[in-house]
Amino acid sequence: MQVAVVGAGRWGRLHAAKLAAVPGVRLAAVVDVDADRAAALAGLYPGAVACDRVAALPAGVQAVTVAVDMGNLALVARAALARGLHALVEKPLALDVATAEALVAAAERRDRVLAVGFLERFNPALTVAPGAVRRLVARRLGPSAAGAAPLDLDWLVHDLDLAAWLLGGPLSVERARFREDDLRLELATLDGRSARLRAARCAPVARRRLWADGARIDLGGPGDALAAQIAAFCAAARGRPAGALARGEDALRALTLIEAARARG
């Protein structure tokens, strides 16, 4: 299977390395608006070509992974789906619910895989079964950074996906306190399961904490979640089981919760 990477920055370079290691997959192209950067990354992989846009991809490419800046994720995903390509798009997929809905609908019309980079689903320390957790507590703290992406779309969206995946069932926003650099959220299901989430840019170094039904889960251990996620995407594009791979519908659910929390907070 021939796959291309869109975005030749840090995350694009990681995507390329993981794709090149998947059995039966060939990294066929690198796409970036910076032609020199695309050529430099493509040159590391024999046979890969450099392109400046998705429309210029060579015939035979069947799938792409999208690792561009947050504001352009949806634009690139739309172009990939319009060309009939399967796509793994970094989170949050889109900046708003309406755009995410349009992408999910486009993937359904074309019968293509639209996957989203909710990486923590593949953390080897996360051994609890999806839908089996009754109480989830997540805290993600780190330093403030000038020009950083919106906190809810950058950090909180990961834990919203974990909450929906591990608790199971539709979630509703019970309480929300949204400040620019400190977001706190309480969620619940109809059968009484709950999640308490916090994301804040208030600590000198990054700290991550997760508890499921009172048991601490250390997500900082060994393992290669990105490699596992990209292998799962390639399996899905071939019509094979993909395990924990998040889909466009999962991103849409997380974005819907973010918009509801913004309205309350």
C-alpha positions, 0 to 999 in steps of 0.5 A, spaced: 500 500 500 502 506 498 501 512 503 503 519 503 505 524 509 502 531 509 506 536 513 514 535 513 515 538 520 516 535 527 510 530 527 510 529 519 517 526 520 515 522 526 509 519 521 514 518 516 518 514 520 513 510 523 509 509 516 516 506 513 516 501 518 509 498 517 510 491 513 507 492 506 506 499 506 511 504 502 512 511 503 510 514 496 510 521 497 511 527 502 507 533 501 508 540 504 507 547 502 515 548 503 518 545 497 525 544 500 522 541 507 518 536 503 524 534 498 528 533 504 524 529 508 522 525 502 529 524 500 530 520 506 526 514 503 527 511 497 522 512 491 518 517 495 517 524 491 516 531 494 509 535 492 507 541 494 499 539 495 495 533 495 492 534 488 499 533 486 500 526 489 502 521 484 497 516 482 497 509 486 497 513 493 491 510 497 492 513 504 495 519 507 497 521 514 496 529 516 500 532 520 499 540 519 498 545 523 491 545 527 488 551 523 489 547 516 487 540 518 480 540 516 482 543 509 487 538 508 483 532 510 477 535 505 482 535 499 484 528 501 477 525 501 475 529 495 481 525 492 478 518 494 484 517 499 483 514 506 486 519 511 489 519 518 488 526 521 492 529 527 487 531 533 482 535 533 481 534 526 477 540 525 476 547 529 468 546 530 463 541 530 460 544 523 466 542 519 467 536 523 460 534 521 462 535 514 468 531 514 465 525 517 459 526 512 464 526 506 468 520 508 461 516 509 459 518 502 466 516 499 466 509 503 473 512 506 477 511 513 477 517 516 481 516 523 483 521 528 490 522 532 487 520 539 494 517 540 493 515 548 488 510 546 494 506 544 498 507 550 501 500 552 499 502 560 492 503 558 489 496 559 482 498 562 477 495 557 473 501 553 466 502 556 468 498 563 470 504 567 465 508 572 469 514 574 475 517 570 479 523 573 484 526 568 489 532 569 494 535 564 498 540 567 504 544 563 507 551 562 504 556 558 507 558 551 506 564 547 502 563 541 500 556 543 494 553 540 487 553 544 488 549 550 481 545 549 483 543 542 490 542 544 490 538 551 483 537 553 480 534 547 485 528 548 481 527 555 475 528 552 476 522 547 478 518 553 472 519 557 467 517 552 471 511 550 473 508 557 466 510 560 462 508 554 455 511 552 453 519 551 456 524 555 453 530 558 457 536 561 455 537 568 459 543 570 464 547 566 469 552 568 473 555 562 478 560 563 484 561 558 489 557 561 485 553 566 479 548 564 475 544 569 470 540 566 465 534 569 461 529 565 456 524 566 453 518 563 445 517 563 447 511 568 451 515 573 458 514 570 463 520 571 469 524 569 473 530 572 478 533 567 483 539 568 487 542 563 492 548 565 498 551 563 500 553 570 506 548 572 513 549 570 514 542 567 509 538 564 505 533 568 500 528 566 495 524 571 490 519 570 485 515 575 480 509 573 476 507 578 481 510 583 487 506 580 492 510 578 495 509 570 502 511 569 502 513 561 509 515 561 512 508 561 515 505 555 512 503 548 510 506 541 503 509 541 504 512 535 507 506 531 501 502 534 496 508 531 499 508 524 499 501 524 492 500 526 490 506 520 494 502 515 490 496 517 483 499 517 485 502 510 486 495 508 479 493 510 482 489 516 480 490 524 484 496 527 483 495 534 482 502 538 483 507 532 479 513 533 474 515 527 472 522 525 465 520 529 470 520 535 473 527 534 466 530 532 463 527 539 469 531 543 468 537 539 461 537 541 463 536 548 468 542 547 462 547 544 457 545 550 463 546 555 464 553 552 457 555 552 457 553 560 463 556 562 
